[in-house]
Amino acid sequence: MTDRWDAIILGGGPGGSTLAASLAKLGRRSLVLERETFPRFHIGESLLPRSREVFERLGLDEKLDARFLRKYGARFLCSSTRRTRTYSFADAFDPKFEFAYQVERDVFDQLLLRHAAELGAEVRESWEAVEVLFDGSRAVGVRARPRARSEGAAPDAASAARAGASDVVELRAPIIVDATGRDTLLASRLRRKAQLAELDKTALFAHYEGVVREEGIHQGNIQLVIFDHGWFWFIPFRGAVTSVGAVVSSSWIRSRRRGESLDHFFDRTVAESSWARELLAGARRVRPVGALADFSYRIDQLAGDGWLFVGDAGGFLDPLFSTGAHLAIKGADLAATAIHRALEAGDTSRAAFASYEAEVRYAVDLFLGVVQGFYKGHFRETLFEPNQRPTMRKLITSMLAGDVFHAEKRPQWASFLRQYYPAEVPTFT
């Protein structure tokens, strides 16, 4: 008797959806279990150009271009010195993809999940995994159930027919993938999790109308405003709405007054930055402020016998360079290839996923070293250096474009970046 699916994917966000779509392109059968019913709100709205390598291969690029605002670069603004610097993706060492997209994640994530289903993946929304099943150290399946009405949206009719609202069923596959994002379902129960040095930050976020934007081709650029307590993002969408958030230090969070609302605290945070005040001077908040605390972490192992992590489930990095969705999308594409080869070889042990883990770690650590360098201050100065050399500009632009996956040949500029901004990773004992 053969398994009904080649892989069961827990989570239907960008990582899970991309993996399911990529597996379908390879002729593999997958089941996606998504706890929520899409669309649903999510932050992480600015994509990177190199994700379009995957979008093109999956037949998604035209759909995205028809719906979302193009992002041709990133503009950095320093509140204390009033310096600005714009990096255009066309100036990267490899400028094949000169723009990305700014996306409302509810729309984007739903589009990706529907596309995976169109390619042949089985998708069950409003289904939650209760437990991953193991035979010794090997993952062999999951126990899952459709969510009851009291826990969220009701399951669809097909799901309800498969199992009663309170019934738990066992689902089997040779590969189980945790793509549950920050919920880290499998990691929380199986692996060790550690915070990343220099990144004990909190994100505050909201949506506004009427935010000042750049003009012409640059209207879709992300604007990153640096101030004494951290930095702001300004991510424009097609239309009038802009996502605005602040990633701030733990010391600034402690300055929040007893009983002070998040909305008021965010307004006070904006008042600390000259650039943020100007960009929001005529704006109107259209979504209440939310918060995510201490959200950068690393998992000690990305794969094992019959299981692996994709995207945020295997670790999350400070959103300074909009890396979250990119690492999930590119990592999922790599995971699909690794799973396909493992199934062909009849070997789904951890060793079969060694190259996948190494490639993802390499990409994450390239970003991590620079993010940590930013918070220490020296990379921040490099961003605004008045007499910046053209090679350094290309190096920074290539990193900002997401050109961090180099399985075949690692370019000299990436080695330079790793040498001067080495990642400080936690030690697991």
N, C-alpha and C positions, 0 to 999 in steps of 0.2 A: 504493500500500500504506500503510495507516495503522498507527500504533504500537499495540501491544497495551495499553499503559498510558498514561495522561495524565501520571503522575508516578511516579518510583521514589524511595522514601523509605528512606534508610539509617539504621536504628535504630528499635527498637520500644518505646522508653520513652514517658513521657507526651507529649512533643512529637510523636514520630513516630506514635504511636497516635491522638492527637487529630487530627492532620492527616489521616491516612487516613480516620478516621471522618467528619470534616467534609467531605472531598472526596466521600465516598460519598453524604452527604446532598445534595450539590450535583449528583449524577449523574455524578461523575467516577470513573475507574478508576485505582487505585493499587496498586503492589506495595511491600510492606514487607519489607526484608531485615534481620533481626535476628541478630546474631552469636551471642548466647547462646540457650539454651533456657529459657524461663520455667517456673516461677518462679525468681527469683534475688535475692539480697540486694542492697539499695541503701539509702543514707541519703537524707535529704530527705523526712522523713515527715509534716511538718505542712503542711497545705494552707491556702489563704486563701479567704475567703468569695466573692470576686468570680470565682473559677474556676467557681463553680456556675452562672454565666450560661451557660457552655459546656456543663457537664454536663446542665443542663435541656434545652438545645436538642438534645443528642445522645441524650436518653432514658436518661441514666446516673444521675441524682440518686437515684432510688428504690433502685437497686442498691447505691449507695454508702451510703445511709442504713441499709439493712438489715444492712450488714456492719461499718461503722466507727463509732468514737466521735465524737460531735459536739464541736466546739471553738467555744465562744461568746466567747472572748476571750484576752487575753495578760496574764500577770502578771509584772512586773519586780521583782526583789529585789536590793538592794545589800548586799554582804557587809560593807563597811567602815562604813556608816552605819546598817544594819539597816532602811532605808526600803523600803517596798513600794508598788507602784502597779499597779492592775488597769485595763485598757482593755477594755471590752465592745463588740463589734462593733455592737450595737444603737444605740450612741451616735454612729455615723458620720454624716456629712452626708447620705449616701444609705444608709439602713439596710435596703434591700430584702433583702439577704442577711445575716442576723444570726448565722449560724454557718458553720463550715467542717468539715472532717473531719481526724482524726488517723489515719494509715493505715500499716499495714505495707506497705512498698513492694513486696515480692515478690507479695503478694496484689493490691494495687492495680494495679500495672503489668500483671500478667497479665489482670486484669479488663478494663482498657482495651484491651489488644491483642485479646482475644477479642471484645470488643464491636465493634471496627473490622472484624474478620473477619465478624461476624454482619451488619454493614451492607453488606458486599460487597467490602471490600478483600481483596486476595490477600496472605496473610502467610506468609513462609518463615522459620521459626526455624532456628537453627544454620546460617545462611548468612552469609558475610562478603563484603563488597565489597573487592576487591583493588585496583581502580583506577577512577577516574572518567575516562570517555572524552570527548575534546574534538575538535571540528572548528574549528580556529582557537581563538578565545576562548570558543566556545559549548560548553557541556556537552551531550552527546547520548546518553549512556548510561553503563553501568558494566560492568566485568568482575568477575564474582563466582563463588563456588564454595561448595558445601556443605562444612562443616568435617569433617575426618577425626576418627575416634574419639580419636586421640592428642591432639587439640587441644581436646577438650571433648565434650559430649554428641553422640551420633550423630545424623545428619540423619534426618528422618522418611522413611517409605517413598516418599511422593510426591516428595519432594525428591531422594532417591537415584535414583529412576527418571528424573528430568529430566537428571541429570548424575552421572557417577561421582564418588566421594568425592574424587578428586584432579583432576577436570576443571574447568577454568575456562570459563565461558560468557559471552557478551556479551549484555547486556540493554539495550534501547533505549527511550527515552521523551523527550518534548520538555522535561521538567522533571526535574532531579535535586535532591533535597533532602538535605542533611546534617543528620541528627538523631541523630548518634552520641554526643551528650553530651560529656563531657570528653575522649573519644578524639579528637574534632575531626578526623575523617578527612580531609575535604576542606580544612579550614582549615590543617592541618599541612603540606599539600603545595602549597597555592595562595595562601593569604593570610598576612599578617603578624599576629603575636600579641604582646600586650604585657601586662605585669603592671599592676595598678591601684594607684595611690598609697594609702598607709596600710593596705593589705590584704595584707601579706606574713605571713599567718597559717597555722597548722596546726590541723586538726580531729582530735580524738581522740574515739572513740565506742564505745559498747557498749550492751547491753540488760540490764535488771535486773528482778527481781520484788520487790515489797514496798516500792516507793518511796512516800513520803508524797505524797498528792494532796489537792487541794481537794475540797470536798464539794458535793453537789447539782448544780445546773446547771453549776457551775464545775469539776467533776471532770475535764473534758476540756480545760481551758485549758492552753496551753503555759506553762511557767514558765521565765523567763530570769534566771539568777543572774549578777550582775556581781561580779567580784573583781579583785584587783590585776593579774593576768596575762592577763585576757581575760573570757570569759563562758561559762556553761554553758547547755545546753538540757535541759529535762525534758519529754518528749513522751509522754503516756500513751496507751496503746492500750486498746481494749475488752478486758477481762480483766485479768490480773495484771501484764503486761509494760509497762515504760516504757523508751523510748529516752532515753539520757543521753549527752550529748556535751559537749566543751569545745573552744572555739575560742581558741587561745592565741597569744601573741606569739612571735616568733622568739627573743627573749632567754630566754624560759621554756623553749623547746625545747632550747636550748643547755645548760640546767641538767640535762638527762637524763644520768645517770651511765653511764660505760662498762659495757656488759654489762647494764644495767638493762632489764628486760622492759617492754613497753608497759603491761601490766596493773599492774605496780608503780608505774610512772611516773604512770599515771592516778590510782591511789590517792593518791599524793603530791600530785597536782594538786587532788584533792578536798579534801585536808587543808588547803589554802590558803584555802578559803572556808568561813565559818561556816554559811551557808545550805546549801551543797552537803553539808556534813557532816551537817546535821540531816535533810535530805530523804533521804539515803542511809543513815541510822543503822541501820535494821533491814532493809536491802535485801540481796539476793543477786544477784551478777552471773551471768547465764545465757548471755552471749555474750562471747567474748574481745574485748579492746580492739583496734580498728583505727585507722588514721591516714590522713589525706590532707594533703599538704603544699603550701604556696604555691598555693592553688587558685583565686584570683580573677584573671581575665584578661579581655581585650577583643580582639576581632578587628576589623581595620580596615574590613572591608566585609561586609555581611550578604547581599548578592545580586549576581548578575552575569548574563551572558547564558545563560539556560537553567538557572541554579542559584540556590539560596538556602540559608541556614542557619536552623535552628529550634532554640530552646532553648539548652542549654549549649554546643552546637557553635559558636554564634556569640558566646560569652562567658559567663563565670560570675561571679556576685556572691557575696560573703561571705553565709553563710546566716542572719545576724542576724535578719532579718524573714521567714524562710521563703519567700524569693522564687523559688527555683529552679524548682520544679514549676509555680508560678503563671505565671511568665514563659514557660515552655515551653508550657503549655496555652493561655493566651490568645494568645501569639504564633503558635502553630500554627493557631488558629482564624482569625486575621488572614491568615496565609499561605494558607490554603485559599481564602479570598475572592480574594486577589490572584492566585493561580494560575488560578482559575476565570475571572476577568475577562481575564487575559492570553491564555488559550487561546481564549476567545470572540473576542477582538480579533485573534488571530493574531500577537501580538507578545509574545514571551517574552524580550525584551532586558532588560538591567538597568533601563532606564527604566520598564518596566512594574511593577517592584517598589519604586519609589522611595517610595511612600506607606507600604508595609509597613515598609521600613527606618526611615523617619522615626518611625512610631508606636512601633515597638519601642525605638528609641533614646530616645525621649521617656520611655517608661515606665521603662526601665533607669536612665536618668540621674536620674530623680526619686528612685528608691530609692538610687542610688549616692551622691548628695550627702548624704543623711541618714545612711547607713552611715558614710561618711567623717567626718561631723560627730560621730557617736557615738564613734569612736575618738580624735578630737581632744579630746573631752570636753564640748564645749558642748551637744550634743544630749542627752548622757547626763544632764546637769543638768536640761534641759527636761523629760525624762521624769518626774523626781521632784519637780519644782517644787511646793512646798507650797501656794502660792496660785495655782495654775494656772487661767488663764482658761478658761471653757467653750468658747470658740471654738478655743483651742489644743488642748484635749482632743479636740474633734471632728476637728480637722485631723490630729492624730497617729493617732486611731482610723481615719480614712478611709484613711490610708496603710497602716496595719497590716492593714486589710481587703483590701488589694490594689487599691484604686480608683485605678489609675495609668494606665489607657488612656483617653485623651480625644480621640479622633479628630475628633469633631464640634464640641465646645465645651469648651475647657479652663477648669475652674472657677478662681475667684479664689484658693481655698485652695491649689491646686496651684502656682499662680504664686508665691504667698507662700513656699511651701516651697522652690521652686527658687531664689528670690531669696536667701533666708537660708541655704540649704544647697546652694550650687552644686556640681555634680559636677566633680571634677578628673579629666579624661580624658587618656589618653596621646596624644601627638602622633606621627602616623605621617608620616615624611618619605620 
